[in-house]
Amino acid sequence: MSSLGGGDDMSSASDLPFLGPRNNLELQEFGRKPRHNVSITLGELLKRLGDSAEEKNQVLELGSHSNYTTTTPSSFPFVLSFHNLTYSVKVKSKISLPRWLRRDDKDDELSSDNNMKVLLNDISGEAREGEIMAVLGASGSGKSTLIDALADRISRESLKGNVTLNGEVLESKLLKVISAYVMQDDLLFPMLTVEETLMFSAEFRLPRTLSKSKKNARVQVLIDQLGLRNAAKTVIGDEGHRGVSGGERRRVSIGIDIIHDPIVLFLDEPTSGLDSTSAYMVVKVLQRIAQSGSIVIMSIHQPSYRILSLLDHLIILSRGHTVLTSPPSSLQQFFADFGNPIPENENRIEFALDFIRELEGTPNGTKTLMEFNKTWQRGRNSTTSTSSFYNGPKPSLKDAISASVSRGKLVSGATNIDPNVSSSNVPKFANPFWVDMVVIAKRSMLNSMRMPELFGMRFGAVVVTGFILATIFWKLDNSPKGVQERLGFFAFAMSTTFYTCAEAIPVFLQERYIFMRETAYNAYRRSSYVVSQAIISLPSILVLSIAFAVTTYWSVGLAGGVSGFLYFLLFLVASFWAGSSFVTFLSGVIYNIMMAYTVVVAVLAYFFLFSGFFISHDRIPPYWIWFHYMSLVKYPYQGVLQNEFSDPNKCFVKGVQLFDTSPLRAVPDALKIKLLQNMSKTLGMNITNTTCLITGSDILKQSGVTDLNKWTCFWITIGLGFFFRILFYFSLLIGSKNKRR
């Protein structure tokens, strides 16, 4: 078996008993694949596929077919250059005592300069197509900040300096189309398989004009490139579900962002948290991506000897300053020229990082090393220039992109980039609104169906609550006590629908960072996400509403027959819809799950208080009446009451029943009849034991729920649901910004 690449002295995978079977197979796979100077792009492989049935059965393995490789670089190679990048943030001052309580005024004020912390200080360099540039340094050195600066994740107003591609300043919109950014955390849907995860990414990032078979072929090629063939049918997994390994999960995270074969790939510590073998395989994958015609820029904490052999260029930072810029092969020469040669048998990168840490503890810090690095770089640049990287005249950026697209890169909406059109007209999204919406809905439903326990718990809570209410309020009569009990049932039933919706809080909070990652580089529109989430909530809302209505309506003995049941069901649907929308909006505003639960429970309690059950609206103080009309519980509560007591011919209090809610309820009926006769003489009207004294209309007036009719209440409840969905959209628009300030 051949060595595993990079010139490392390493035993075969079969000689490594500490590896699991899957890692062993993956290492063998990496070892069998020959290393080429330049690999064919995935897009070129894709172009070899047609839409015929025979072509659907083709099996593609990147690097395993010699006729799919080339040894000549692209005619218009890309060079990403950055010059004098400087970035500072304002540090909040410590809370101090008022001036009159201080003993002295020594630290009375801090200048604006002292309140600023420099994260990047005059950083310059360049990254080339076909190479991996690694940013190294200790924690807090500025590695991730530099990656964010290059990836346009820092506000242009805050970042000084410039970033260019082939000498032209990169506009934010164009950079999003031609690049990808892989976050440090693996943000994936746990119940989707590796293949499904990549396929959904293809649906988002590849245009609708590309056939289903070609998208699937693109995914299969990517699975082979990432070394994930053995795990393709395995779910991602989470704490409660066994899934792929950490290294495989990291490669899937890389795959979903390179599905469109970007020209520039940024990665924030892709090997963090991985064992040495998994980390090596991840960087080996990145080497293949670079060799396919991409610029790969990554931050890494402390690479192993084997990983170092895969890197092409290093930038080492110390407290926001560049202290070393060099290819790995030149590290020994650099430190020898500096006067601190690397000892034999010493790991080069460990020596460099340890030496820099030692300098950071000295009075002068790394100033001497920084000055030497500048001098050393000037000497190297006098013999090697960027222009030597080009063969022939230097092309424009648009020409270089067009040439790259023609070779199969950027399999996305960017394939129609016109060299004569400004980047402001570059398509922002690969697919139309409705395609994004359908794909998001399909993915969410598939992930949810594989975790039925979540909906099962919510369904069980609704059914149990309905059963308890049905048994407590069993077959209510039309007596005065029955009226009070009906009012209590409706108030509790309507508020319960809203409290049940609180269980939906974790849904978006768990997806929040996935959403932010995908929308950062225009995988889909925020509006598509909001609409799709609203649509997929409707089936569960309908099921919960039917379950609650069937459990309680006839058991409690509510009025109205079939038409009354249908109206009661409509109001349950409207209540669940409004409650779900309200909770979804709060989850978009409040990021902490415990705080979100606290706020939801508190606000719903206020809504219940001002619903009109405890105090009618005409008795609410004027300075609180606005909250009464904002209450989500008010409108469904008022609507179901009107549905129940809308029959003007139905009597709820007759004759002696008038005394049932008074202290006279315990006196004999004969005495009550005499009291009625005396009241008749006093009032000048005939009141007998069968005379109807209070009808449904009277109850509605006494309850203060006659200001709006039932259909108005219904549409207001529906409208409030849409209102909170719109607010949810704006919360995403404002709160999901991925740029530092």
Helices and strands as residue ranges (DSSP letters): G 13-15, H 21-32, E 38-39, H 42-47, H 53-56, G 66-68, E 69-70, E 79-90, G 99-101, E 116-128, E 132-136, H 143-150, E 159-165, E 168-169, H 172-178, E 179-182, H 194-205, H 212-226, G 229-231, H 246-257, E 264-268, H 276-291, E 295-299, H 305-308, E 313-318, E 321-326, G 328-330, H 331-338, H 348-360, H 367-381, G 386-389, H 397-406, G 413-416, G 423-425, H 433-449, H 452-472, H 480-501, G 502-504, H 505-520, H 526-556, H 561-589, H 593-609, G 617-619, G 622-624, H 625-630, H 634-644, E 651-654, G 655-659, G 663-666, H 669-683, E 692-695, H 696-703, H 710-735
